[in-house]
């Protein structure tokens, strides 16, 4: 099976898996326990926090570990909003955020918050001028993703942060897809709050992290919680966290070299697919500002679900968009946001490359698409 769905999840790396096993055996204590076994686990937890903080160029006490990207974003946004609601009730996000964030803002609207959903252009980019116009005196927070999980478009985060900071608006950024693929420096990029996930970078599932600027106040969502400085309840998953940070170190160390390799493979795949004899393929997203590993596209006249199932029959794993929205039947929000019709949106598919993707995989993928489209359009 050729796996081209790395944006949905990645296999754990051998290094991360080994650290998880060793930490589970040797650092099994509860990090909150006061005996030596607990203290040993606590030491590993803090060492992991320090290491991740170095990767983000942030303060160690600004890192909180969670169960994943969705929880990271939800807790960060709600904790910050509640702590600063004396300023007003206005929030800003975009029309193509991850489902967890989009649905959170819909819920907040029902709780008397006013939400502005910024439009994006045909490439998925936010307009800085539109963002400036959207800010009000009552604006508390804006949540804008670093990179889109479906089409891979990368937002000008540093400029967005500059605009928001001038107006004293808190900036939360979902970096689940971009971390490990693009450099992230929260201070240089003017980010107040950042969400990350372990299973997108060859770490374990069920582990993530949040950065919140220690200068900002936030309000615990469950009073009386003691874990992670009151940020979230539940015994801290020390082995998972150590594994996650190991994966983060590994992917960041090889980021530049791997990014160039994946970009070349992505470009080669585009070249193969856009000259298929029986089908016309449209590549979605920005041709300039995009992740090196995500390729979103449409085969005109073919439904995405059909293409995905046919690819699976040929031994190729791809997706029809964000894994968190699969099975919902509705057209992709991202596709609709960039101006596609319902029919066009339903034809969307996503191929995402990873560290195990080879040139042979790309060539075989092109052959599979040729076979599928030839058979479909020559009926």
C-alpha positions, 0 to 999 in steps of 0.5 A: 500500500502506498500511503499518501495521507500524512496530513491525516496522521503519520506512523510513529518514528522508531526513535519516538516509539523507542522513547515511548517504550523506555519512558513507559518502563522507567518513568511510569510514576505520576508526575504529581506524586511526591515520592522519588518515582513521581519526581523522576517522572516530573523531571522528565516532564520538565525536561521535555517542556524545556526542549519544546520551548527551545524549538519554539523560542519561547519560555518554558512556563508558557508550554502546556501539554494536552491530548492533541491539537483540537484540545490545545486550540479549544482550551487555549482559545476559551481560557484566553477569551474568558480571562479578557472578556472585560474588553468586549465580546468580538472574535475573529477567525477565518472561514477555513479553519480546522473543524475543531476551531470553526465549531468552537466559534459557532458555539461561542456565537450562541454564547453571546459572542460576535464572530467575524469569519474572514474570507479568503481569496481563490488561493486560500489567503487572508487579506491583511486589509480585510483583517485590519477592517475587521478589528473593533475596539471590542475585539478580544482574540483572533484565531488564524491557522498557519497552514491549511490542512486541505490545500496547504496554503500558508498564511503570512502569520508574522504580518497578521501578528503585527496587525493584531498586536498594534490593536492589542488583540490576542493572536492564537495560531493553529500550527498543527499542520505546519510544525516540523515543516516550516520554521516557527519562532513565536516571538519573531512571528508575533504569536501569543498562543500556538497549538501543536499535535504529536501524531502529525510529526511521527509522534504518538496520537493523544498528545499535543501542546499549547504555548501561551505567552506567560505575560497573558492571563488565562482562566482555567476551564475547570476550577480546582485543576492542578495538572499542567498548572491548572490548564487541563485535568487528568494525569499527565502522559509523561511517556507520550510527551517525551515521545512527542518531543523526541519526534519534534526534535527529529523532524525539526532537525531534518526540516530544511532538507526534507522540505526540499525533498518533499517539494521536489516530489510534490512538483513531480507529481503535479507534472505527471497528473496535469498531463493525464490524457483522459482527465483535466486536473486542477491544483488548488491552493497557492502556487507560492505559499504552501506546505511542501507535503500537501497537494489538494486537487480536483479531477473535473467530472469525478467525485472525490469520494469515488477517486479515493475509493478507486485509489484504495482499490489500487493500493493507494491511500489518499483522502477527500480532505481533513480527516476530522470532517470525513463522513460528513457528506457536506462539501469542503468548507475550504473549497467553498471559502475559495469560491468553488461550487458544491459540485466542484467542492465534492470533487476535491481530493488531498494527497499528502507526502511524508518521510517514507514517500519515494520517487517510485511511489510518485511514479506509481501514483501517477500510473494509478491515476492514469488507469482510473481516469482512462477507465472512467472517461472512456466508458 
